[in-house]
Amino acid sequence: SKFGASKLLMSPAPDGTGIVAGSAVRAIAELAGIPNLMAKIQGSRNPHNVVKATFAGLRQLTTREEYVNARK
């Protein structure tokens, strides 16, 4: 996801990895209950933009059922 000059790449991590991300993304992931996540911030590392990009990325997530229905 992208917000302002911040670009955030998030991907699921293998079980047992934990959260490998910057402090702003890590705080949000822990509060959201996401156990394994890998994230990389590119561009601006302004915490306000990173937080907004994180929420935008989480809003874009789809469930497995939504994905299957979209492929039909």
C-alpha positions in Angstrom: 0.0 0.0 0.0 1.0 3.6 -0.4 0.3 6.8 1.4 2.0 10.0 0.6 5.7 9.2 -0.1 5.6 6.1 2.0 5.3 2.7 0.3 4.7 -0.3 2.5 5.2 -3.9 1.3 3.6 -6.5 3.7 3.6 -10.3 3.3 2.7 -13.2 5.4 5.6 -14.8 7.2 6.1 -18.5 7.9 4.8 -19.8 11.3 7.2 -19.0 14.2 8.8 -16.0 12.4 6.9 -13.3 14.4 6.7 -9.7 13.3 9.6 -8.5 11.2 8.7 -4.8 10.6 9.4 -1.3 11.7 8.1 0.1 15.0 4.9 1.7 13.6 3.9 -1.4 11.6 4.9 -3.7 14.5 2.7 -1.9 17.0 -0.3 -2.1 14.7 0.3 -5.7 13.8 0.6 -6.7 17.5 -2.6 -4.9 18.4 -4.4 -6.4 15.5 -3.3 -9.9 16.6 -1.3 -10.7 13.5 1.2 -13.4 14.7 3.6 -13.6 11.6 4.3 -10.7 9.3 7.1 -9.4 7.2 7.0 -5.7 6.2 9.3 -3.4 4.3 9.0 0.4 4.2 10.2 2.1 1.1 10.4 5.9 0.4 9.5 8.1 3.3 9.7 6.6 6.8 7.5 9.4 8.3 5.6 7.5 11.1 2.3 9.2 10.3 2.4 8.1 6.6 3.6 4.6 7.6 0.6 4.2 10.0 -1.8 5.4 7.4 -0.3 3.1 4.7 -0.5 0.2 7.2 -4.2 0.7 7.7 -4.8 1.1 4.0 -2.9 -2.2 3.4 -4.9 -4.0 6.1 -8.2 -2.7 4.6 -7.2 -4.2 1.2 -7.0 -7.7 2.6 -9.5 -10.2 1.4 -10.8 -13.4 3.0 -10.3 -16.7 1.3 -14.0 -16.9 0.4 -13.9 -13.5 -1.2 -10.9 -14.5 -3.3 -12.5 -17.8 -4.4 -15.8 -16.0 -5.3 -13.8 -13.4 -7.4 -12.1 -16.2 -9.4 -15.4 -17.8 -10.4 
